[in-house]
């Protein structure tokens, strides 16, 4: 499918050589700008040297009296020394120049101000004389010339990205302007006949074009100047024209989509037509079909000003169309290139060692980049892999960090340690409640409300039983569960005793909710009970093994004597109620077991069948912790309870009730 599928180091090496040959391996240029305008976030092209010292004179560090330190010698509480104002002492405010005769300042609160008769002076700042009861040493309470900055010293090095505080030190050192690296101009060309602009009404087959928005945001964050060009249809000549024009005006071109080898993938051919293609396919996952090339514009065919015979070279990167692949391509190729052109080091995010909560498999020949949710449970830092797939854009939003599994590793088992490059601060990680288990919409609402209480909740939807297993390994703070014990009619407790042997937990009710069959609007197939699932015209979509909804379904099918093999789609699995609803709304299935609240967002109908209780199973060691306190506060929050109660099929009456402490405490 690709001209080549080369290792990442070789692809980067080819890019380096091409940049060297085109004289594009350093900063692209520089400009001089006033320090008080437009320089925040810019990168210094030249170092900043101090023109003056700061302070550039000896100044008072305190409000008080400037004195000769030698004249204070011998002053003690029992043997005070009097100094005449004007001759031996002079009042001075903080920051004022020190008089030439003085070499120290006595704070005003440490002196007794006297009038000519030896009584306390009316104005303590303008007395006849002062009395002191302790001596001062030379330069005490004085900011000496050059205490902060000495003229000619280095203030900031080239390659430094300017922060707000840097602007102050530049100005304090006597500089009114700085030389900064030119911001690389980056053109982003989205291609694809199926693409429609943001805000368009979409029809089947339409895809909202948002990759260019993400890429432009990355470019701007990394110091470049991004321009999103109009969508170009899948037409070789049209794409050639768009790229040819961009090469005249921009320093870097990103062609988004069309980088594979399908019938409408023209990016590689376009680069070959207009310049040199030196990489087509890199052994990274996600992001295989990356294109690297170099375009050439001469003075004869360029509308921009070039000297006769001079050629302008413009690197081009073909970015895969899938969102996750596009984002990782930016991180791997675009950011280091922009850093080079700005004369700074590549962005280096903090890293931590974390324990993998689930097994990861990787292709043996690829560098595999895995986005993970990160949380601290007890003493351990945990990394939970997020949904894979180059098109799963939500993994970009939910990711707390990025882990690299080097080519040849073929993955890692659960419990392995790996290095994670953090997207969030360690402080945010420490304030994260790590949840697992069954999916419920209430967890999304909890996450929303907790943002206003200095906490985060990140949830891994693996099903009720898998959640309890994760809790037994202390891979989460809590797990959501709604497992019915058919023998007792009780929810969750027997399963907790089975899977969490000798691990103290507290079971807290969250909500009561209705389970039933999700069906298309109007219930066109008139599905009314589980017995209808065996009809040949009914396509079912199921939840994954271990999900409480599937456990409930299997129990009820057994009670009815219905064979699972008679249900079309029984083995078709989704991991959330919303995913089941989406399958029905899209026409992939006619019905599926789920909760009534899904109908609100997906315009479905609901056939109510069963009532259940959804609980939170919380490790006892965290139950009374400060981390959990804001969570329990929500259960008493009137607004939160009202929002949950407004969801179809939800009952907040049991919310917050402690159902059990297991193992039961011994009397």
VENJOBEL-V418992 format. One record per backbone hydrogen bond with DSSP energy under -0.5 kcal/mol. CO is the residue of the C=O (numbers start at 0). NH is the residue of the N-H. E is the energy in kcal/mol with one decimal. If there is no record, write none. Layout:
# VENJOBEL-V418992
CO|NH|E  CO|NH|E
This chain:
# VENJOBEL-V418992
5|282|-3.3  6|10|-1.9  7|11|-2.6  8|12|-2.0  9|13|-2.3  10|14|-2.0  11|15|-2.4  12|16|-2.3  13|17|-2.1  14|18|-2.3  15|19|-2.5  16|20|-2.5  17|21|-1.6  18|23|-3.3  19|22|-1.4  28|181|-2.7  30|32|-0.5  30|179|-2.8  32|177|-2.5  33|36|-1.6  38|41|-2.3  41|161|-3.1  42|180|-3.0  43|158|-3.0  46|48|-0.5  47|154|-3.1  47|155|-1.3  49|151|-2.8  53|147|-2.1  53|148|-2.4  54|145|-2.8  57|97|-2.6  58|142|-3.2  59|94|-3.0  62|107|-2.2  63|91|-3.1  64|105|-2.6  65|89|-1.4  66|68|-0.6  66|102|-2.3  66|103|-1.2  67|70|-1.6  68|71|-1.8  69|72|-1.0  71|74|-1.9  74|134|-0.8  78|75|-1.7  80|131|-2.8  82|129|-2.6  83|87|-3.0  83|88|-1.2  84|86|-1.0  87|67|-0.6  88|85|-3.5  89|65|-3.2  91|63|-2.5  92|95|-2.1  95|59|-2.2  98|101|-1.2  102|138|-3.9  103|66|-2.4  104|106|-0.6  105|64|-2.4  106|109|-2.2  107|110|-1.3  109|132|-0.5  110|112|-0.6  111|130|-2.2  112|120|-2.4  113|127|-2.5  113|128|-1.6  114|117|-2.4  118|114|-3.3  121|123|-0.7  122|125|-1.9  127|84|-2.0  128|113|-2.8  129|82|-2.7  130|111|-2.3  131|80|-2.4  136|139|-1.8  138|141|-1.2  139|104|-2.2  140|60|-2.3  140|61|-0.6  141|143|-0.8  142|58|-2.8  143|146|-2.2  148|53|-2.7  149|152|-2.3  152|49|-2.7  155|47|-2.9  156|159|-1.3  159|43|-2.4  159|161|-0.5  161|40|-2.5  162|165|-0.6  162|166|-1.2  163|166|-0.6  163|167|-0.9  164|168|-1.5  165|169|-2.2  166|170|-2.1  167|171|-2.6  168|172|-1.4  169|174|-1.9  170|173|-1.8  172|50|-2.7  172|51|-1.7  175|34|-2.6  177|32|-2.7  177|179|-0.6  178|44|-2.5  178|45|-1.2  179|30|-2.5  183|185|-0.6  183|224|-3.1  184|186|-0.5  184|250|-2.1  184|251|-1.6  185|226|-2.4  186|188|-0.6  186|253|-3.1  187|189|-0.7  187|228|-2.5  188|255|-2.5  189|231|-2.7  191|194|-1.4  193|206|-2.5  195|208|-2.9  196|199|-1.8  199|201|-0.5  202|205|-2.6  206|195|-2.2  207|209|-1.0  209|212|-0.5  209|213|-1.8  210|214|-2.9  211|215|-2.5  212|216|-2.1  213|217|-2.3  214|218|-2.6  215|219|-2.6  216|220|-2.4  217|221|-2.0  218|223|-3.0  219|222|-1.4  223|225|-0.6  224|185|-2.6  226|187|-2.6  226|228|-0.8  228|189|-0.6  231|191|-2.3  232|234|-2.3  234|238|-2.6  235|239|-2.4  236|240|-2.5  237|241|-2.2  238|242|-2.7  239|243|-2.9  240|244|-2.2  241|245|-2.0  242|246|-2.1  243|247|-0.6  244|247|-1.0  244|248|-0.7  245|248|-0.8  245|249|-2.0  250|314|-0.8  251|186|-2.8  252|254|-0.6  252|316|-2.7  253|188|-3.1  253|255|-0.7  254|256|-0.6  254|318|-3.0  255|190|-2.1  257|266|-1.8  257|267|-0.6  261|264|-1.4  263|265|-0.9  265|269|-2.5  266|270|-2.2  267|271|-2.3  268|272|-2.3  269|273|-2.1  270|274|-2.1  273|295|-1.1  275|277|-0.6  275|293|-2.3  278|291|-2.3  279|3|-2.2  280|5|-1.9  281|283|-2.6  282|366|-2.5  284|368|-3.4  286|289|-0.5  287|281|-2.8  287|289|-2.3  289|280|-2.8  290|317|-2.5  291|277|-2.0  291|278|-1.6  292|315|-2.3  293|275|-2.9  294|313|-2.3  296|311|-3.8  297|300|-0.5  303|305|-0.7  306|309|-2.5  309|298|-1.0  311|296|-3.2  313|294|-2.8  314|252|-1.9  315|292|-2.3  316|254|-2.1  316|318|-0.8  317|290|-2.0  318|256|-3.3  321|325|-2.7  322|326|-2.5  323|327|-2.3  324|328|-2.0  325|329|-1.8  326|330|-1.8  327|331|-2.5  328|332|-2.7  328|333|-1.1  329|334|-2.5  332|336|-1.2  333|337|-2.6  334|338|-2.5  335|339|-2.0  336|340|-2.1  337|341|-1.6  338|342|-0.7  338|343|-2.3  339|342|-0.8  340|27|-1.1  346|348|-0.6  349|421|-2.8  351|419|-3.0  353|417|-2.3  354|382|-2.7  355|414|-3.1  359|411|-1.9  362|365|-1.4  363|407|-1.6  365|367|-0.7  366|284|-2.7  366|368|-0.6  367|369|-0.6  367|404|-3.1  369|402|-3.1  370|385|-2.5  371|399|-2.7  371|400|-1.5  372|383|-3.0  374|376|-0.6  374|381|-3.4  375|377|-0.6  376|379|-1.7  379|376|-2.2  379|381|-0.6  380|354|-2.8  381|374|-1.9  382|356|-2.2  382|384|-0.6  383|372|-2.7  388|391|-1.6  389|323|-2.5  389|324|-0.8  390|392|-1.7  391|394|-1.4  392|395|-1.3  392|396|-1.0  393|397|-2.5  394|398|-1.0  399|422|-3.2  399|423|-1.2  400|371|-2.3  401|420|-3.0  402|369|-3.2  402|404|-0.5  403|405|-0.7  404|367|-2.8  405|408|-1.9  409|361|-0.6  411|359|-3.0  412|415|-1.7  415|355|-3.1  417|353|-2.7  418|403|-0.6  419|351|-2.1  419|421|-0.7  420|401|-2.3  424|428|-1.9  425|429|-2.4  426|430|-0.9  427|430|-0.6  428|375|-0.7  428|431|-1.7  430|455|-2.3  431|433|-0.6  432|434|-0.7  432|457|-2.3  433|476|-2.5  433|477|-1.5  434|459|-1.7  435|479|-2.4  436|461|-1.5  436|462|-1.9  439|442|-1.4  439|443|-0.7  440|443|-0.7  440|444|-1.6  441|445|-2.6  442|446|-2.4  443|447|-1.9  444|448|-2.7  445|449|-2.7  446|450|-0.9  447|450|-0.6  448|451|-1.3  449|452|-2.4  449|454|-1.6  450|453|-0.7  455|432|-3.6  457|434|-2.8  458|460|-0.6  459|436|-0.7  459|461|-1.2  462|466|-2.0  463|467|-2.0  464|468|-2.2  465|469|-2.4  466|470|-2.2  467|471|-2.0  468|472|-1.0  469|472|-0.6  469|474|-2.3  470|473|-1.6  476|618|-2.1  477|435|-1.5  478|616|-3.2  479|437|-2.8  480|614|-2.9  481|483|-0.6  482|491|-3.6  483|485|-0.8  484|487|-0.7  484|488|-3.2  489|484|-2.8  490|492|-1.7  491|495|-2.6  492|496|-2.3  493|497|-1.5  494|498|-2.7  495|499|-2.4  499|502|-1.7  501|503|-0.7  503|619|-2.5  504|661|-2.4  505|507|-0.6  505|617|-2.8  506|658|-2.9  506|659|-1.3  507|615|-3.2  508|655|-2.8  510|613|-3.1  511|650|-2.9  512|611|-2.3  513|595|-1.1  514|608|-2.3  514|609|-2.8  515|517|-0.6  515|593|-2.3  516|606|-2.4  517|591|-1.2  518|604|-2.7  519|522|-2.8  522|525|-2.3  525|527|-0.5  528|531|-1.2  529|532|-1.6  530|533|-1.2  531|534|-1.7  532|567|-0.6  534|537|-1.4  536|538|-0.5  537|539|-0.5  538|589|-2.9  538|590|-1.6  540|592|-0.5  541|573|-1.4  543|546|-1.9  545|464|-2.6  546|550|-2.3  547|551|-2.5  548|552|-2.3  549|553|-2.9  550|554|-2.0  551|555|-2.3  552|556|-2.7  553|557|-2.1  554|558|-2.1  555|559|-1.8  556|560|-1.0  556|561|-2.6  562|565|-1.4  563|566|-1.8  565|567|-0.7  566|569|-1.7  567|539|-3.3  568|541|-0.6  568|571|-1.7  570|572|-0.6  571|541|-2.9  573|543|-1.2  575|579|-1.8  576|580|-2.4  577|581|-2.6  578|582|-1.9  579|583|-1.6  580|584|-2.9  581|585|-2.0  582|587|-1.7  582|588|-1.3  583|586|-1.1  589|519|-0.7  590|540|-1.7  591|517|-3.3  593|515|-2.3  594|597|-1.4  595|598|-1.7  596|599|-1.1  596|600|-0.6  597|600|-0.6  597|601|-1.5  598|602|-1.1  598|603|-0.8  604|518|-2.5  605|607|-0.7  606|516|-2.2  609|514|-3.2  611|512|-2.4  612|614|-0.6  613|509|-2.4  613|510|-1.7  614|480|-2.4  614|616|-0.5  615|507|-2.8  615|617|-0.7  616|478|-2.1  617|505|-2.7  618|621|-1.8  618|622|-0.8  619|622|-0.7  619|623|-0.6  621|624|-1.6  624|628|-1.0  625|629|-0.6  627|630|-0.9  627|631|-1.8  628|632|-1.9  629|633|-1.1  630|633|-0.7  630|634|-0.7  631|634|-0.5  632|635|-1.0  633|636|-1.5  635|637|-0.6  636|640|-2.5  637|641|-2.2  638|642|-2.3  639|643|-2.3  640|644|-2.6  641|645|-1.4  643|646|-1.7  646|649|-1.6  648|513|-1.4  650|511|-2.7  651|654|-1.4  653|656|-2.2  656|508|-2.8  656|658|-0.7  659|506|-3.1  659|661|-0.5  661|504|-4.0
